[in-house]
Amino acid sequence: MKVMNITNVNAFFKVIDECSGKVELVTTEGDRLNLKSKLSQYVALANVFSDGKIGELEIVAYEPEDINRLISFMYNGE
């Protein structure tokens, strides 16, 4: 799934941390980084963070409840 225009980066990573399963960032080269890892979160921020927001990320979540949690965050900011 693509997530776009994330302005509250801390809340986004809090939602990632609350996920029960694996959540991965898909890089432009096709590599997958575990977003539940703090190191990977910093790498993700360094690669896509500009102007105080994340423009677009492609992420993969494997658990249905995690997908719902991420969709809820994108639509409702919670």
C-alpha positions as CSV (number, residue, x, y, z in Angstrom):
1,M,0.0,0.0,0.0
2,K,1.2,3.5,-0.6
3,V,0.9,6.0,2.2
4,M,1.1,9.7,1.3
5,N,1.4,13.1,2.9
6,I,2.3,12.1,6.5
7,T,2.6,15.3,8.4
8,N,2.7,13.7,11.9
9,V,5.7,11.4,11.6
10,N,5.8,10.6,15.3
11,A,2.2,9.4,15.3
12,F,2.8,7.4,12.1
13,F,5.7,5.5,13.7
14,K,3.7,5.0,16.9
15,V,1.0,3.3,14.8
16,I,3.8,1.1,13.2
17,D,5.0,0.2,16.7
18,E,1.5,-0.9,17.7
19,C,1.2,-3.3,14.8
20,S,1.3,-6.9,15.8
21,G,2.9,-8.3,12.6
22,K,5.7,-7.3,10.3
23,V,5.5,-3.9,8.5
24,E,8.0,-3.3,5.8
25,L,9.1,-0.2,3.8
26,V,9.7,-1.1,0.1
27,T,12.5,1.0,-1.2
28,T,12.7,2.3,-4.8
29,E,15.3,-0.5,-5.4
30,G,12.8,-3.1,-4.2
31,D,14.5,-3.8,-0.9
32,R,12.3,-4.3,2.2
33,L,13.2,-2.7,5.5
34,N,11.5,-3.7,8.7
35,L,9.7,-0.5,9.9
36,K,9.3,-1.9,13.4
37,S,13.1,-1.5,13.8
38,K,14.1,1.9,15.1
39,L,17.2,1.8,12.9
40,S,15.1,1.2,9.8
41,Q,12.7,4.0,10.9
42,Y,15.7,6.4,11.0
43,V,16.8,5.2,7.6
44,A,13.3,5.7,6.2
45,L,13.2,9.2,7.6
46,A,16.6,10.1,6.2
47,N,15.6,8.9,2.7
48,V,12.1,10.5,2.4
49,F,11.8,13.2,5.0
50,S,11.6,16.7,3.7
51,D,9.7,19.9,4.6
52,G,8.4,18.3,7.8
53,K,6.4,15.6,6.2
54,I,6.8,12.3,4.4
55,G,5.5,12.7,0.8
56,E,5.0,9.0,-0.2
57,L,6.0,5.6,1.1
58,E,5.2,2.1,-0.1
59,I,4.7,-0.2,2.8
60,V,3.6,-3.8,3.2
61,A,1.7,-5.1,6.3
62,Y,0.9,-8.8,6.6
63,E,-1.7,-8.9,9.3
64,P,-5.3,-7.7,8.4
65,E,-5.7,-5.8,11.7
66,D,-2.4,-4.0,11.0
67,I,-3.6,-3.0,7.5
68,N,-6.8,-1.7,9.1
69,R,-4.8,0.2,11.7
70,L,-2.7,1.9,9.0
71,I,-5.7,2.7,6.8
72,S,-7.4,4.2,9.8
73,F,-4.4,6.4,10.5
74,M,-4.3,7.6,6.9
75,Y,-8.0,8.5,6.8
76,N,-8.5,9.7,10.4
77,G,-5.0,10.5,11.7
78,E,-5.4,8.1,14.5
